[in-house]
Amino acid sequence: MTPPAQSRSRHRAVASLWPPFALLSGAVALWELTVRLDHIPSYLVPSPAAVAASLRDDADLLGSATLVTVREMVAGYLLAFACGLAIAVLLHFSSAVRRALLPLLVLSQAVPTVLLAPILAILLGYGIEPKLVVVAVVCFFPIVVNAVDGFRSADAQLLLLMRSLHAGRIATFRRVEFPTALPAIFSGARVAATYAAVGAVFGEWAGSSAGLGFVVLQAQPALDTARILAAVFILSALALCLYALVTLAQQLLIPWHMEGTRE
């Protein structure tokens, strides 16, 4: 990329941040104004100022809980990515397995995670293991579906060329189908990244003594809504950070695709 193109890319990136920032700022200002003018009790709807105060006053509690939840999110997400990609490759290579397994994968998404988490806690105990499984179950499906679609979207002409060169099945997959599927794989990975925080919270609700989900459970009986919203704010920030990291990985690994989407 030439320097002028780099400059234009940076300007576009900065410009794209203003609309959501302005919308979010307006929503927060309206929230603060509504709470103050209507004198809404803080245990019902705390003001943004009260949430910010909770973030400051409960920094130690929220900080330690955040570290626990981050570990669950990242480890569970990596497990989902590895398993989802492996399942997608298996489905792509075997039509019999695809016909047998794909309906079961769809069925797995119909089971409410909030009901699955307690069962996993009973089976696996109350350590980190059930939380990882919950996060993986929540996150893996978009990765599988997008990867399978990506593998099947390989250019037919390139596939014919590989056959004419007497390339084996593995060589064709490695040189054509997998590179073609990378944008779709990352699309699924970005979607899955937004679910990781939800999965971690569900896992902590089922049985935990630490984490942001546990903080929310402890704050509910005391009607400490400001602390609950502070935890929600952190969870949202964590999901956004994980999404940004996956996007950055995509830009580094397949820059040619990212440049094409900007044109």
KANORBEL-V972767 format. One record per residue. N is the residue number from 1. PSI is psi in whole degrees, 0 to 359 (NA if undefined). BURIAL is 1 if it has 16 or more other ideal C-beta (glycine too) atoms within 10 Angstrom, else 0. Layout:
N | PSI | BURIAL
N | PSI | BURIAL
This chain:
1 | 134 | 0
2 | 157 | 0
3 | 316 | 0
4 | 323 | 0
5 | 321 | 0
6 | 318 | 0
7 | 316 | 0
8 | 322 | 0
9 | 319 | 0
10 | 319 | 0
11 | 319 | 0
12 | 321 | 0
13 | 317 | 0
14 | 317 | 0
15 | 326 | 0
16 | 342 | 0
17 | 338 | 0
18 | 315 | 0
19 | 310 | 0
20 | 325 | 0
21 | 317 | 0
22 | 319 | 0
23 | 317 | 0
24 | 318 | 0
25 | 318 | 0
26 | 320 | 0
27 | 318 | 0
28 | 318 | 0
29 | 318 | 0
30 | 319 | 0
31 | 309 | 1
32 | 315 | 0
33 | 318 | 0
34 | 316 | 0
35 | 319 | 1
36 | 316 | 0
37 | 323 | 0
38 | 358 | 0
39 | 48 | 0
40 | 130 | 0
41 | 143 | 0
42 | 334 | 0
43 | 345 | 0
44 | 300 | 0
45 | 100 | 0
46 | 152 | 1
47 | 160 | 1
48 | 326 | 1
49 | 322 | 0
50 | 322 | 1
51 | 318 | 1
52 | 321 | 0
53 | 322 | 0
54 | 320 | 1
55 | 324 | 1
56 | 311 | 0
57 | 328 | 0
58 | 28 | 1
59 | 319 | 0
60 | 313 | 0
61 | 311 | 1
62 | 326 | 1
63 | 313 | 0
64 | 322 | 0
65 | 323 | 1
66 | 320 | 1
67 | 320 | 0
68 | 313 | 1
69 | 322 | 1
70 | 317 | 1
71 | 318 | 0
72 | 317 | 1
73 | 309 | 1
74 | 313 | 1
75 | 317 | 1
76 | 323 | 1
77 | 316 | 1
78 | 322 | 0
79 | 317 | 1
80 | 319 | 1
81 | 314 | 1
82 | 312 | 0
83 | 319 | 1
84 | 318 | 1
85 | 320 | 1
86 | 318 | 0
87 | 320 | 1
88 | 318 | 1
89 | 318 | 1
90 | 316 | 0
91 | 324 | 1
92 | 323 | 1
93 | 337 | 0
94 | 112 | 0
95 | 328 | 0
96 | 316 | 0
97 | 322 | 0
98 | 314 | 1
99 | 327 | 0
100 | 322 | 0
101 | 327 | 0
102 | 317 | 0
103 | 326 | 0
104 | 324 | 0
105 | 319 | 1
106 | 318 | 0
107 | 326 | 0
108 | 332 | 0
109 | 347 | 0
110 | 345 | 0
111 | 121 | 0
112 | 128 | 0
113 | 326 | 1
114 | 337 | 0
115 | 330 | 0
116 | 325 | 1
117 | 315 | 1
118 | 325 | 0
119 | 317 | 0
120 | 324 | 1
121 | 322 | 1
122 | 319 | 0
123 | 320 | 0
124 | 355 | 1
125 | 187 | 0
126 | 25 | 0
127 | 206 | 0
128 | 340 | 1
129 | 310 | 0
130 | 329 | 1
131 | 319 | 1
132 | 318 | 1
133 | 319 | 1
134 | 313 | 1
135 | 317 | 1
136 | 318 | 1
137 | 320 | 1
138 | 325 | 1
139 | 337 | 1
140 | 332 | 1
141 | 313 | 1
142 | 327 | 1
143 | 316 | 1
144 | 309 | 1
145 | 314 | 1
146 | 322 | 1
147 | 317 | 1
148 | 315 | 1
149 | 322 | 1
150 | 318 | 1
151 | 322 | 1
152 | 354 | 0
153 | 9 | 0
154 | 145 | 1
155 | 125 | 0
156 | 326 | 0
157 | 322 | 0
158 | 323 | 0
159 | 319 | 0
160 | 322 | 0
161 | 318 | 0
162 | 322 | 1
163 | 322 | 0
164 | 336 | 0
165 | 7 | 0
166 | 36 | 0
167 | 143 | 1
168 | 174 | 0
169 | 318 | 0
170 | 318 | 0
171 | 319 | 0
172 | 318 | 1
173 | 316 | 1
174 | 323 | 0
175 | 337 | 0
176 | 300 | 1
177 | 315 | 1
178 | 312 | 1
179 | 322 | 0
180 | 326 | 1
181 | 349 | 1
182 | 315 | 0
183 | 319 | 1
184 | 321 | 1
185 | 315 | 1
186 | 329 | 1
187 | 314 | 1
188 | 323 | 1
189 | 324 | 1
190 | 318 | 1
191 | 315 | 1
192 | 327 | 1
193 | 329 | 1
194 | 344 | 1
195 | 345 | 1
196 | 319 | 1
197 | 321 | 1
198 | 316 | 1
199 | 319 | 1
200 | 319 | 1
201 | 316 | 1
202 | 317 | 1
203 | 321 | 1
204 | 327 | 1
205 | 328 | 1
206 | 336 | 1
207 | 101 | 1
208 | 158 | 1
209 | 16 | 0
210 | 165 | 0
211 | 165 | 1
212 | 326 | 1
213 | 320 | 1
214 | 323 | 1
215 | 318 | 1
216 | 316 | 1
217 | 320 | 1
218 | 330 | 1
219 | 338 | 1
220 | 310 | 0
221 | 330 | 0
222 | 1 | 0
223 | 36 | 0
224 | 74 | 1
225 | 328 | 1
226 | 319 | 1
227 | 322 | 1
228 | 312 | 1
229 | 329 | 1
230 | 318 | 1
231 | 320 | 1
232 | 320 | 0
233 | 316 | 1
234 | 318 | 1
235 | 318 | 1
236 | 319 | 0
237 | 322 | 0
238 | 317 | 1
239 | 319 | 1
240 | 320 | 0
241 | 318 | 0
242 | 320 | 1
243 | 317 | 1
244 | 322 | 0
245 | 320 | 0
246 | 319 | 1
247 | 320 | 0
248 | 318 | 0
249 | 321 | 0
250 | 318 | 1
251 | 326 | 0
252 | 324 | 0
253 | 326 | 0
254 | 64 | 1
255 | 332 | 0
256 | 325 | 0
257 | 318 | 0
258 | 323 | 1
259 | 323 | 0
260 | 325 | 0
261 | 342 | 0
262 | 339 | 0
263 | NA | 0
